[in-house]
Amino acid sequence: MKLPLEGLTVLDLSHALAGPYCSAMLADYGANVIKIEPPGHGDIARAWGTPLPGGETDYFVSLHRNKKGVVLDLKNPSGKEIFLRMVESADVILENFRVGTLERLGLDYETVRQRNPGIVYCSISGFGQDGPYRNRPALDLIVQAESGMISVTGDAQGHGSRAGVSIADLTAGMNAAFGIMVALRARETTGVGQSVDVSMMEGQLSLHSVAIGNYFATGEIPGPLGTAYKALLPYQTFRTKTLDLALAVGSDKLWKEFCPAIGCPELTNDPRFNNNSNRNANRSALIDKLQEVFLTRNYEDWEAVLVNAGIPVGAINNIAQVVEHPQVKARGSIVEMDHPHAGKVKVVGVPVRLSATPGAVRTPSPTLGEHTDDVLREMLGLDHHEIEALRVAGALG
């Protein structure tokens, strides 16, 4: 069955995490993603993470399934011209270099659109393509700090903490994929492409929408609450006799089901706790009371009680438990692929499921430059002698 993005060609100049995460999303649904790396060591992420057999790393292999690998030296005049010829038949360029880098190489949006007015040119950066911070280098940790994400993450009694995953990178990658698809949809009407400016900083601001709205409404600066949530409670973890338990009583209706279920019907209409606003005003008293109750039984008992009552509840799983989770296994959320060097490698599958044209992990991550000759033959019609001449000229590394 034809995949929904078949026929879409993406020239992926990105590296590290945000850009590759975006291009993986597109590749999973059939886009022809051509990952272009510099000669030598390629993408810096090829050295990140744990080495696998054959010299690849788990970090790189997980991010680059379904892509073709090309080595091209964009600083070499012949390499630059080859890239511009590829642009002529491409749909998307994706990059996350420091702002201004590709402009200095003569490969910025205004230049490449002269070769292909329909090109969608997506740039991911820490702070955006303009503004006083535009030239600052920014990896995920820096953006988490600058955006306020660290200030609202962590234990309430401690210092702020980095989120456990690279949330600024991943959010930027998802926003980039969304921006690219919107720009392509607009191209269907206008016939021309456009630039897409994705800021990691603004991605984090979008996640802060509720917190920022609350700050403007109250003037109070949000801080870390551990596993709790300011807008709603009880909504946090509690200790039991055995394991910790995650609890989310998401409405006053659920509150009325929850109190009898845990053996505390008197809390239902207690004026301190009978609606969410009152529970918030009396947070400490309520949490202390509930913690006392949950310590009377083990996790398994509470899970059975709460699931039976329709109350959202969950275990605090570690990664080893997650990959063996019955729901993960039932849905086939972890897939296995055969890599030519690393052997059998397990990766997370496609998270968004389409009923008629589902995405899939079809091919493993490319080795450095694996598809260079094939892509130049297919896209530009170059023969063996022309490719070898480019290689001798240093355009292909």
Secondary structure, DSSP 8 states (H G I E B T S, - for coil): ---TTTT-EEEE---TTHHHHHHHHHHHTT-EEEEEE-TTT-SGGGGSS-B-GGG-BHHHHHH-TTEEEEE--TTSHHHHHHHHHHHTT-SEEEE---TTHHHHTT-SHHHHHHH-TT-EEEEEESS-SSSTTTT----HHHHHHHTTTGGGSS-TTS-----SS-HHHHHHHHHHHHHHHHHHHHHHHHS---EEEEEHHHHHHHHTHHHHHHHHHH-------TT-BTTBSSEEEEE-SSSEEEEE--SHHHHHHHHHHTT-GGGTT-TTTSSHHHHHHTHHHHHHHHHHHHTTS-HHHHHHHHHHTT--EEE---HHHHHT-HHHHHHT-EEEEEETTTEEEEEE--SS--SSS-----S----TTTTHHHHHHHHH---HHHHHHHHHTTTT-
